[in-house]
Amino acid sequence: MIVIRKELCPQNHPCPTLPLCLVGAISQQGFNAPTVDNEKCICCCKCVNNHV
């Protein structure tokens, strides 16, 4: 399960991980912190590896 730590997300730009998600599990409303739909997430970790 992928968890977004909102305190580490700047929340002032489009999330760069959105296009990395192969299954569309990451969404973002405006410039708020993104959310992950864990039902869709396949735990490929491309989003995690992008921000390590």
N, C-alpha and C positions, 0 to 999 in steps of 0.2 A: 504494500500500500504506500502510495506517495503522499506525503504531507507537506503542505506549503507553510513555511514559517513567515507569516506576514510581517514580522518585525525586521526581516532581512530583505524584504521586497520593497524597492523604492516607491512603487505605486504612482509614478508620474510619467509613464510611457507605456506603449503597447508591449506586452510581455513577449520577449524574444523566443520563448519556448513553444508558443502556439503552433508555429509551422513545423516544429520538430515532432509533434505527437502524431504517430502513424494512424491512430484510431480516433482522433478528435476528442480525447478525454479531458483536455485542458480548455477552459473557457475563461473569458475575462469580460467584465462589465465596465465600460469606460476605461479608466486608468487604475481601477481598484486592483488589489492583489488577485491573481488568477485562482481558479478553483479547479479541482481534479474530480472527475466523476470516476470513482473507484470501481464502479460496475463495468465501465468501458476500458479502464486502464489494464494493459497487459504487462505492466512492470518491465518494459524494455529498458528503462532508465536513461533514454536519450535526453530527456529534460533534466534529469539530475546531473548527468555527466556534463551538460552544457554550463552548469553553474557551480562546479566544484572549484 
